Amino acid sequence: MAENEKLQIIRHSCAHVMAEAVKHIFPGTKIAIGPAIENGFYYDFDFPTDHKITEDDFAAVEKEMRKIISSGAEFVRKEISKDEALKIFADEPYKVEIINDLPQDATISTYEQDGYIDLCRGPHVATTKEINAQAFKLQKIAGAYWRGDSDRPMLTRVYALCFEKPNELKEYLEMLAEAEKRDHRKLGVEMDLFHLEPEDPGQIFWHPNGWTIYTVIQDYMRKMVRRDGYQEVNTPAIMPRTLWERSGHWGHYQRNMFITESEKRLFAIKPMNCPGALEIFKSRLRTYKDLPMRLAEFGHDVRNEPSGTLHGIMRVRGFVQDDAHIICTEEQVAAEVAKFCKLLKRVYHDFGFEDLVVKFSTMPEDHVGDLATWQRAEKALSDACHEAGLDYEIQPGEGAFYGP
């Protein structure tokens, strides 16, 4: 067994132990899912309204986990029918939903340790003693919608770190402590660059020092794109529903848009700049001589991101995209993308980034346009990457709804 695979099995097994400990300490808690992740695992819980877990409870949960681990209980796998599974988990609504989504003839497995039973494909360690009682630590709590759907219940996600040996946990915690000293949210305040206001999540308040740095970078980018043949434009921050319907955003992206009303008409604050650039192109008759038409925009955009996903100035609601749209013939696509890739490499080089990781996102399930058009577009982008000397990783189904 590969070392990483063994560690993932330990982590997933430890997640079951944490779920058992939580159920002991917080009777009535409902369990959802608990996968292994990088550096540890998490488990999603639905706690009773009168007793929800806080970080103050972590020590008690960890103590209970060590007690379970020391028992040396076996992880016992059992295969059962769908009907049996529904009976066993009748009091666990999230497990019942998972089971109901399975085919009637599906082979369902459970794992049981120390009297705690969970729905799971496995595998797990043989006994709890294979989990080092000093190599895990509960880390933090976050909110997580059931199945990632904001219309479903908000569950409590408990994250934990887990390693094979105590010294690996110690080294990782030391690394986190060092990283915290360099956290951009902390440095931003200390250096009087910007601050984030809890009452206005995901929006950045730039102070004079920070805005000076910002405008220097923006001036640099403005010079670079002009030199590369782009013309700068600026489009409205608020545009009508009809325009967003025409672009496809209303049908495919509406949940991430801030919507407002004026004079009985619906408008949306723009989450991206694409429709604005196309309106400029459409504003007059163009000929092939106008192409390629390269339009650059420092577009102020706003997206209604869930508050739980926000992170400093790295993941926000309000931001400026150094954005560009190139209108060209189909035959010009590969050359234009290759030209852009070379600009991208020059810019990253100037900021000290030499080793780039390029990810190629292909057609998602929710998309506009026919398969043949997508295939042509993906081939053109792939050819352009090769021409620009960029290797890439495929991200299946991760493209935007309107293109790869």
Secondary structure, 3 states (H helix, E strand, C coil): CCHHHHHHHHHHHHHHHHHHHHHHHCCCCEECCCCEECCEEEEEEECCCCCCCCHHHHHHHHHHHHHHHHCCCECEEEEECHHHHHHHCCCCHHHHHHHHCCCCCCCEEEEEECCEEEECCCCCCCEHHHCCCCCEEEEEEEEEEHHHCCCCCEEEEEEEEECCCHHHHHHHHHHHHHHHHCCHHHHHHHCCCEEECCCCCCCEEECHHHHHHHHHHHHHHHHHHHHCCCEECCCCCEEEHHHHHHHCHHHHCHHHCCEEEECCEEEEECCCCHHHHHHHHHCCCCCHHHCCEEEEEEEEEECCCCHHHCECCCECCEEEEEEEEEECCHHHHHHHHHHHHHHHHHHHHHCCCCCCCEEEECCCCCCCCCHHHHHHHHHHHHHHHHHCCCCEEEECCCCECCEC
